[in-house]
Amino acid sequence: MTNSTAIDPRYLIGEYEPKPFSIPQKIEWLADIKFLPLQVENAILNLDENQL
């Protein structure tokens, strides 16, 4: 008997389902990628060695 509520370890956030996207969505995704390093840098700026 299989448990239908068990999480498949290959798809921890769910199985990939391709979905259509728009140009504005693509621009938003690219901006997320572009600014992520700066956001991470700002997030850790005032952390000391132990917090890192």
N, C-alpha and C positions, 0 to 999 in steps of 0.2 A: 504494500500500500504506500503510495507516495503522498507527501504532504504538499498541497498546492500553495500553502502560504510560505514555504521555505524559500529563502533567497538563494538564487543560483550564484555561486561565488564568482562566476565569470562575468556577471552583470550586476555589480553591487549597487549601481544607481539606476538599474533598469536596462533592458535590452534596447539597443539602438533602433530608433524608428526615424527614418529620413522624413523630413518635413520641408515643404516649400518655404522659401525665404524671399524677402524683398531687398531691393538695393538699400533702403534706409536701415534695415536690420543688419545687412552686411557692413555698412559704414559704422554702425554702433559696435559690432563685434570687433572690427579692426581697431577702433578707438580704445576699446577695453584692452586689447593686446598691447597697443602702443603705450598706454599710460600705466599699465600694471607695474613695471619696474619702478617708476616714480612713486606710485602709491605704496609699494612695499618699502622703499627707502624711507618715505615719510613715516610709515608705521613703526619702523624700528629705530628711527633717528635718536630718540632719547632713552633707549634701553641700554642697561649696563651689561657687562659680560655675562653675569649670572642669568639675566633675563633672556639673553640670546640663546 
